[in-house]
Amino acid sequence: MDMNSKKLITISLWALWYKRNKLVNEGLKFELHEIVGFIQSYVQYSSFCKIKGFSPIMQMNVLWRPPKSGVIKLNFDASFASNANFSISAVLARDSDGQIMGACTYPLLDAADAFMAETRACERALYFALDMGFRKVVLEGDSLTAIKKLNSNIVDKSVFSLFLSTFGF
């Protein structure tokens, strides 16, 4: 079996498992075309990353600071393709020992811009925390605008403020 077939099978099983959990735990039904569309988008995106020279294994000196004991740190990020208005959000949850408690990715097929992609990545991180049962969380992302909005008490008419009000911030 070639590498592309293995990748397709892995992504398909992961997507089916995720949708199955949503059905069992939340009663959320899904259509076959939704999951097929997700799988196709994810495979296409991963191929796009390979063409552009992105590599999942990059050498970086990254300093990660653990959260306090009993708190989960949610690292979130988004990748945005402006030519297709397509975005992928990723969330990684780690405890104070650095152990990975969960991870997920979400496609966004109608992202207007990079800010919207980062906003939705932050939103997905919060929904992921709720889905996983995490109640004490710290959010960390590389979008300065998103982090400033999270830490601000000022309510404006931005999409980010609307989404924050949904979560009771």
C-alpha positions in Angstrom: 0.0 0.0 0.0 1.4 3.4 -1.0 1.8 6.4 1.4 -1.1 8.3 -0.1 -3.5 5.4 0.4 -2.3 5.0 4.0 -2.8 8.8 4.6 -6.4 8.6 3.1 -7.3 5.6 5.3 -5.9 7.3 8.4 -7.7 10.5 7.8 -10.9 8.7 7.0 -10.8 6.6 10.1 -10.0 9.6 12.2 -12.9 11.6 10.7 -15.4 8.7 11.1 -14.3 8.2 14.7 -14.8 11.9 15.4 -18.3 12.0 13.8 -19.2 8.7 15.6 -18.3 10.3 19.0 -20.4 13.4 18.1 -23.4 11.1 17.3 -23.0 9.0 20.4 -22.2 11.7 22.9 -24.1 14.7 21.6 -26.7 13.1 19.3 -25.4 15.2 16.4 -26.2 13.4 13.1 -24.2 13.9 10.0 -24.6 13.4 6.3 -22.3 11.2 4.2 -21.4 14.2 2.0 -20.2 16.2 5.0 -17.7 13.6 6.1 -16.6 12.9 2.5 -16.1 16.7 1.9 -14.1 17.0 5.1 -11.9 14.1 4.2 -11.3 15.4 0.7 -10.6 18.9 2.1 -8.1 17.6 4.6 -6.3 15.4 2.1 -6.1 18.3 -0.3 -4.9 20.7 2.4 -2.2 18.2 3.6 -1.1 17.8 -0.1 -1.0 21.6 -0.4 1.3 21.8 2.7 3.6 19.3 1.1 3.7 21.2 -2.2 4.5 24.5 -0.5 7.3 22.9 1.5 5.6 22.9 4.9 6.8 20.0 7.0 5.2 18.7 10.2 8.7 18.2 11.5 10.4 21.6 11.6 13.4 22.4 13.7 12.5 25.3 16.0 13.6 26.5 19.4 10.2 26.8 21.0 9.8 27.5 24.6 6.6 26.0 26.0 5.6 27.0 29.5 3.3 24.5 31.3 0.1 25.7 33.0 -0.4 25.5 36.8 -1.4 22.1 38.2 -5.0 21.2 37.5 -5.1 23.5 34.4 -5.1 22.5 30.8 -3.2 24.7 28.3 -4.9 24.9 24.9 -2.6 25.9 22.1 -4.5 26.9 19.0 -3.5 28.1 15.5 -4.9 28.5 12.1 -3.5 28.2 8.6 -5.3 30.3 5.9 -5.2 29.9 2.1 -6.5 33.2 0.8 -6.9 32.0 -2.8 -9.5 29.5 -1.7 -10.9 31.1 1.5 -10.0 27.9 3.2 -8.6 27.4 6.7 -7.5 24.6 9.0 -7.6 25.2 12.7 -5.6 23.0 15.1 -5.9 22.7 18.9 -3.5 20.9 21.2 -4.3 20.4 24.9 -1.6 19.7 27.4 -1.5 19.4 31.2 1.0 20.8 33.7 3.4 17.8 33.0 3.3 18.5 29.3 1.3 15.4 28.6 -1.0 15.7 25.6 -4.6 15.4 26.8 -6.1 15.8 23.3 -5.7 17.3 19.9 -7.9 18.1 17.0 -8.2 19.9 13.7 -11.1 21.6 12.1 -11.6 22.8 8.5 -13.2 26.1 7.7 -14.4 26.3 4.1 -15.6 29.9 4.1 -12.9 31.9 6.0 -13.0 35.5 4.9 -9.5 36.4 6.0 -6.7 35.3 8.3 -8.2 37.1 11.3 -11.4 35.2 10.9 -9.4 32.0 10.6 -7.6 32.8 13.9 -10.9 33.8 15.6 -12.5 30.5 14.6 -9.4 28.6 15.8 -9.8 30.2 19.2 -13.5 29.4 19.1 -12.8 25.8 18.2 -10.3 25.6 21.1 -13.0 26.6 23.5 -15.6 24.2 22.1 -12.9 21.4 22.2 -12.3 22.2 25.9 -16.1 21.9 26.5 -16.3 18.6 24.5 -13.3 17.2 26.4 -14.7 18.3 29.8 -11.9 20.7 30.6 -13.1 23.4 32.9 -9.9 25.2 33.9 -8.0 26.2 30.8 -5.4 28.7 29.6 -5.5 29.7 25.9 -2.3 30.3 23.9 -2.1 31.3 20.3 0.0 33.4 18.0 -2.7 35.8 16.9 -1.9 39.0 18.8 -5.3 40.5 17.9 -7.2 37.4 19.2 -5.2 37.4 22.5 -5.7 41.1 23.0 -9.5 40.7 22.5 -9.5 37.8 24.9 -7.8 39.9 27.6 -9.9 43.0 27.0 -13.1 44.0 28.7 -14.1 46.3 25.9 -17.1 45.0 23.8 -17.1 46.2 20.2 -18.9 45.1 17.1 -16.2 42.7 15.9 -16.9 39.1 15.1 -14.5 38.2 18.0 -16.6 40.1 20.6 -19.7 38.3 19.4 -18.0 34.9 19.8 -16.7 35.8 23.2 -20.1 36.8 24.4 -21.3 33.3 23.4 -18.9 31.8 25.9 -19.7 34.3 28.7 -16.5 36.4 28.5 
